[in-house]
Amino acid sequence: MKTTLIVIGLIALSLVGSGSAMVQNKVYSPETWKLFCTQLAANLEHSNPGVRVSTMQHIVHYSMFPEFNLCDKGVKKLIAIVGNSKESPKVRTLALSALYNIGSARGMEFIEKQIALEKDPRIQHMCSVALYKYRQEREKLELGETLIADLQK
């Protein structure tokens, strides 16, 4: 039991340590980002719920960085968490937020399908809001790209 607590503590410190180091406006190589994202994806499968929640919080935070790229395995795991009705609503909501912030096509397709399948009205509502906001953002980006293309002609 004591060993398990020590291991969990070290994992949490490594996440916090790597997270705070990334915040200090340093430029990291693509390899460092890849390693960081790979570790986040692996931590989504951790048996300790606290580690999983902390990992999803990191994903939400770091998804704003253009270099952030959670691997397909990580997106699949987030999809599995949102789709698992046995998970707590708070954990599912956090996973949904992470999927939305990542903005991957696969994640958004899942969210769109989940609206019809979801039994929890709160999660269903959040899926609807996430999809609506995502579509609004995409329309703004497409409009901006069209305007830029027209100006360049």
N, C-alpha and C positions, 0 to 999 in steps of 0.2 A: 504494500500500500504506500509506504513512504517513498519507494523508488518510483512508483507511478506518479505521485505528486511532484517529485523532483523533475521527471521527464516532461510533464505537462508544463511546469514552470519554465523550464528551459525552452520549450517550443514557443510559449507565449512571449518570453523575452526575445527570442530570435525574431519573431514577427514584429514586435514593437521596435526592436533595435534596427531591423532592416527598414521598417516604415519610417522611423525618425531620421535615419540616415538619408533616405530618399528625399525627404522634405527640405533638406538644407540647400536646395537649389544647385546641387552638383549635377554635372552632366555624366550620365552613365552610358556605357556601351550597350549596343543591342544585345550582346551576350548576357550582360548583367540583368537587363530587363527580362530576357527570355528565362533566365534562371529564377528570377523573382516570381514571374508569372507561373512557371512550372511548379514552384513550391506552393504557391497559393492554390493551384488546382489540386495538388496532392493533399493539402490540408483540408479541402472540402470533404474528403473521405475519412477524416480522422474520427475515431470512436468517441472522442470527448466533444460534447455539444458546444462547450465554451470555445474550444479551438475553432470549430466550424463557424460559429457566430463571429468571432474575431476576424477570421479569414474573409467572411462576406463583407464585414465592415471595411476591411482593407481594399477589397475589390471595388466597393462603391467609391471609396476615396481616390484610389489610383486610376480608376477608369477615366478620369478627366485629363490625364496625361496622354499626349498623342502617341508616346512610345509604348503605352500599355497595350498588351495583346494577350488576353487570357486564351490559352489553347482550347481547342475543340473539346478536349476531355473536361475542362473546367466548365464550359458552357453546358455540356451534357449533364454534369453533376448538378449544376444549378437548376436545370430543367427538371431533373429527378426530384430535387428537394421541393420545388414549387408544386409538382404534380403529386407528391406523396401526402395524402390527406391525414396520415398518421403523425406527421410532423406538427409541431405547434404552429399556430397561426403567426406568431411573431417571427419564427424562423423562416416560414414560407414567405412572409412579407419581405423580410430582408433579402432572401434569395431572389424574389421578384424584382426588388429594387436594384439588386446587382445586375440582373439580366437587362433591365431597362437601361441602366447606366452604360453597360457594355455596348448595347445597341446592335448586336449581331443580328443578321437576317434570320438565322436559325432560331435564336431566342425569341425574336419578335413574332415569328410564325407560330412558335409554341404558345406564346401568350395569347395570340389571336384565337387559336383553337381551344385554349384553356377556358376562355370566357364561356363557351357553350357547355363545357364538361364540368366546370367547377360547382361544387355544392355549397361551399361557404360563401355567403353573399358578400362578405368583406373582401375576400380574396378576389372574387369575381369582379367587384367594383374596381379594385386596384388594377386588375388586368385591363379593364376597359379604359381607365384613366391613363395607364402606361401606354397602351396602344394609341390612344387619341393624341397624347403629347408627342409620341414618336413620329406619328404621321404629320403632325403640325411642323415639327422640326425638319423633317425630310422635305416638306413642301417649301419651307423657307430656304433651305439649302439649294433646292432645285431652281427656285426663282432667282436666287442670287447668282447661281452659275449661268443661268440664261441671260441675266442682265450683263454679267461680265463678258460673256460670249458676244452679245450684241454690241457692247462698247468697243470690243477689240476688232470689230469688222470695219 
